[in-house]
């Protein structure tokens, strides 16, 4: 588009009808076209604006810090050319763990609604009884892929929920609630995952690839949590992979900053 003064651009305000409509922005450059549009959730428009009552974190994994204990994680633009700048987690032996993590217990629950968004791809091989693994995406308390931990996240394994993404909310004091998203995990498939947590911790919900959100209203996690996308090998010795494109986290602040 032609050069134009910012004052001449029309201000746009997000109107998504939820606590995250406080984004005021200007579109400075039009978005990408073609294959990149498949990502849909990243801001391909160049924006100038402000979050009036939010804290915000976004990471597009063109580069990474190797934070895993056993598994291997690599960057590659050749994994999927429609998702530039991804990382690929590779786990082979039992208890191999690979993934990306935020600050340990750096997410404060309550005092404002939360939204977590991530884009991940299950590799060419699904979890099976002979080569089983668990993928975990969301806000677990400990940040790794250990089973049945507290936090709010989606998990996948062949022996969990019939191989469908499952919403988990675990409260250390009251127990765990699981909800079927209804979305069957398929090999070599991208999944855009969104998790929302109510400001008063009365509920949490999850949506996969734009599906109708499913919600949990009991045992909502109420302690600090860790941003995490990771996988853990449970059985077998064949390599399995999880590809990560991006992760975003927004918290709506009770008081404008």
Buried (B, 14 or more C-beta within 10 A) or exposed (E): EEEEEEEEBEEBEBEEEEBBEBBBBBBBEEEEEEEBEEBEBBEBBEBEBEBEBBBEBEBBBEEBEEBBEBBBBBEEEEBBEEBBBBBBBBBBEBEBBBBBBBEEBBBEBBBBBBBBBBBBBBBEBBBBEEBBBBBBBBBBBBBBBBEEBBBBBBBBBBEBBEBBBBBBBBBBEEEBBBBEBEBEBEEEEBBBBBBBBBBEBEBBBBBBBEBEBBBBEEBBBBBBBBBBBBBBBBBBEEBBBBBBBBBBBBBBBEEEE
